[in-house]
Amino acid sequence: MATAPGLPSAPTVFPELNDLLEEVIGRVTSILAENFVGAYLTGSFALGAGDLHSDCDFLVVTREPVSAEQEHALRELHDELPTRAEHWAQHLEGSYAPKRDLETLAALGQRWLYVDHGWREMQWSNHCNREEVRWTLQAHGIPLAGPHPAEFVCEVPADALRRSMRRQIETFLPDLLGWISFDTAWTQRYAVTTLCRMLYTFDSGEVASKQAALRWAKQALPPEWHPLIGQALDERSLGWDPDERPRPGTVEATTELARYAQTVVAGTVTELARPGPTAGQVPCGATIPTEGADMSEPKVVHIDDIEGAHGGVFKPLGSTLGVTAFGVNVEQFQQGHEGYPDHDHASDGQEEVYYVISGQATLTIDGTEHVLRPGSVAYVPSGHSRRFTTPNGPVQLLAIGGTPNAPFSDVIAARQKAATT
């Protein structure tokens, strides 16, 4: 594999992963030919914290957007990789980015051809085209082939990172609870870890790995948060288990941590507060975005432009559009998905309607299986258990939920109260 001068020939400490990367980059360069510029590790491996619990984030840079023929070949490649038995073939995640997009902040948010963690089907997404990913690539990206990313990737100013973190923290809990609940322990640990990473970036104007941000937070945040942060560190290796429930008291503490983070970015807590970004031009010919648009206005989006949560499974359509009367998500599951939790919404009184957009799924309601196909619509009232599985193929569906005579914000509040009592 071609590497940048002075870099070790082995980009990671895992020989199996190095062999896989060499194979993948070889096949990618064959597919892209003269359109290939370089390939880079980003994410935890670029930040020096990659381990067996990490996914392997990558970015391939092209001279021009991939052609239809190249896209078809890349889709075939990434469709095959997760079917292998070896560990790392199931833990790749990354995008194919035109070089000119990376040369300017004006292209932040543009959709690139993207494969989600462990997925076989690629999509067009802005997942890898965000401030924190761009910063990591420019400052720490590891070349697998091609020039060093610092030679052409536009720098992301610290103020741009801080503004992005401010926006994300302000709506973190509603956004999170719009696509998943605190019924699972994974959600609670994910929330603590994500809040610590965002606070670190807001404080420093840089990006850190999950572990590094948690360790920093254990030192930088007031002592009352240290046990909660230590728990997230200690249980990082547990991963996703739909049957694992949060430890008593941890959801309430996590909710309070989110509120504390909001006070930090609002400037009412001095330990971590930083001056807000100034308006005007920033390097690479882009203007720092203004605060979020008025969400009471009409809005049209494309589902591919919405970043998926929990491995791309849930796309929070409602919070993206600014809907407050009910919750609405697009949910998409690969064949054989078993991670959908069995739940009944008894605590928040929510009733749900599911509409299958494409594919096929089995919806189990109170122990009775129902096979759904495109055009199928299912209604499940509060108090009835429901769970999706996909034994015969992938599925994409629209999920709409709400509580009679209550805005969806009340549903979120009820979830938080039920989880903390």
C-alpha positions, -999 to +999 in steps of 0.1 A: +000+000+000+013+035-008+019+056+022+030+092+028+067+097+033+078+091+069+047+072+079+049+036+091+039+009+067+014-004+091-013+023+096-029+005+127-017-020+153-041-046+139-026-068+112-060-081+100-072-045+096-041-034+078-045-063+053-081-054+048-073-018+042-046-027+017-071-049-002-098-023-001-076+006-012-062-015-040-097-023-053-108+013-049-079+026-069-086+001-096-123+013-097-115+050-096-083+049-118-073+085-126-102+098-104-084+086-073-065+112-052-059+096-019-073+075+010-072+084+047-080+071+081-101+095+102-121+091+134-107+072+164-077+057+146-066+091+133-070+104+169-047+077+182-075+058+201-086+031+178-092-003+195-113-034+190-144-015+201-140+012+174-152+013+139-127+021+112-135+055+097-120+063+063-123+089+036-114+084-001-107+116-020-115+119-057-106+144-084-143+147-095-175+132-081-177+095-088-193+086-120-224+063-123-202+034-133-177+040-104-206+043-080-220+010-091-186-007-086-181+009-052-216-002-041-207-038-051-175-036-031-191-024+000-221-047-003-197-077-002-173-067+026-197-070+056-207-105+045-172-117+055-166-134+088-136-114+099-142-087+124-129-056+106-148-062+074-180-056+094-167-023+110-158+000+081-174+034+077-166+062+054-172+084+024-160+093-011-153+131-012-144+153-042-112+171-035-127+205-043-153+201-016-125+196+010-107+228-002-134+251+011-157+253+041-184+265+017-190+229+008-197+218+044-229+197+044-226+186+008-237+149+004-210+123-004-213+087-013-212+070+021-212+036+037-224+034+073-208+012+100-214-024+091-239-016+064-240-032+029-260-005+012-244+028+005-262+061+006-256+098-002-251+115+031-234+145+047-223+123+077-186+127+070-189+163+058-192+181+092-169+204+110-156+179+135-148+152+108-131+178+086-110+190+115-099+155+123-090+148+087-070+180+082-052+179+116-047+141+121-058+122+091-035+091+084-027+087+047-031+052+033-023+064-002-019+099-017-007+132-004-010+143+032-045+158+038-030+189+053-018+198+018-053+204+005-080+201+032-092+234+044-086+242+081-117+244+103-115+274+127-120+267+164-149+292+164-167+272+137-163+240+158-176+258+189-206+272+171-215+237+158-212+222+193-234+250+207-261+242+183-259+205+189-259+208+227-289+231+228-311+204+212-292+173+223-318+156+245-349+163+223-329+151+192-317+120+210-351+110+225-367+116+191-352+084+178-344+063+208-353+061+245-334+057+277-349+022+281-315+007+270-282+012+288-264+019+255-284+051+251-274+064+285-237+057+279-239+072+244-254+104+258-227+108+284-199+102+260-213+125+233-219+153+258-184+150+270-170+151+234-191+181+226-180+199+258-144+192+251-146+206+216-166+236+228-139+242+254-108+236+233-118+242+197-104+208+189-117+172+186-109+143+208-116+106+208-144+092+230-120+079+256-099+111+257-129+133+260-143+112+289-109+113+307-107+151+301-142+156+314-134+136+345-108+161+353-123+193+339-160+190+350-171+196+386-167+165+409-204+157+410-201+144+374-171+122+379-189+090+389-212+092+358-183+098+335-163+070+351-192+047+346-193+055+308-156+049+306-157+016+325-187+002+305-175+014+270-168-022+259-203-034+267-217-021+234-253-024+222-276-048+240-314-042+236-321-061+268-296-042+291-313-016+312-295+015+326-282+014+361-305+030+387-300+068+388-278+071+357-306+083+334-315+111+358-278+121+362-274+120+324-304+143+320-288+167+345-255+166+326-272+176+294-288+206+313-254+215+327-239+214+292-265+238+280-255+262+307-219+259+296-226+268+260-250+296+271-221+312+291-237+309+325-210+285+337-176+301+337-154+270+341-158+259+304-175+289+288-158+305+258-166+337+239-190+330+210-177+330+174-175+363+156-193+370+124-175+374+091-153+356+068-132+326+078-104+309+059-110+290+027-137+314+015-167+304+037-187+324+062-194+309+096-231+298+095-256+317+115-276+301+143-303+276+133-332+287+111-366+294+124-381+260+127-417+273+126-412+280+089-421+255+062-392+232+053-384+206+026-356+181+031-344+150+014-340+119+036-305+113+023-295+147+038-305+137+073-277+122+094-286+087+106-283+079+143-274+046+160-255+034+130-278+050+105-308+030+117-329+061+127-332+093+108-348+120+130-371+135+104-394+153+129-366+172+148-350+181+115-382+196+102-391+212+135-422+192+141-435+196+176-470+180+176-458+144+169-426+124+164-417+111+130-386+091+120-374+072+090-361+038+102-341+015+081-328-019+090-305-044+071-315-080+067-311-100+099-314-069+121-321-080+157-314-049+177-349-033+176-360-032+213-393-047+223-413-018+239-448-007+246-447+031+253-468+025+284-448+051+303-455+080+279-488+070+264-476+072+229-493+055+200-475+048+167-482+043+130-457+026+108-457+028+070-434+006+049-416+025+022-395-003+008-385-038+016-401-062+040-402-067+078-419-087+105-437-066+131-445-086+163-473-070+183-481-087+216-465-119+204-483-120+171-462-117+139-473-095+110-454-095+077-453-060+063-444-051+027-443-018+007-475+001+013-484-018+045-496+004+074-497-007+110-511+011+141-499+002+176-516+019+206-498+026+238-495-004+261-490-030+234-455-044+228-440-040+194-407-052+178-394-052+142-372-080+127-360-084+091-354-121+084-360-118+046-343-086+036-337-049+044-366-025+051-372+013+052-402+025+070-418+058+083-426+058+120-451+084+134-458+087+171-477+109+194-498+110+225-535+120+223-541+157+233-504+163+241-476+179+220-446+156+213-425+178+237-447+164+265-439+129+253-402+135+256-407+149+291-427+119+301-400+096+288-374+114+309-396+114+340-404+076+336-367+068+331-357+086+363-383+073+387 
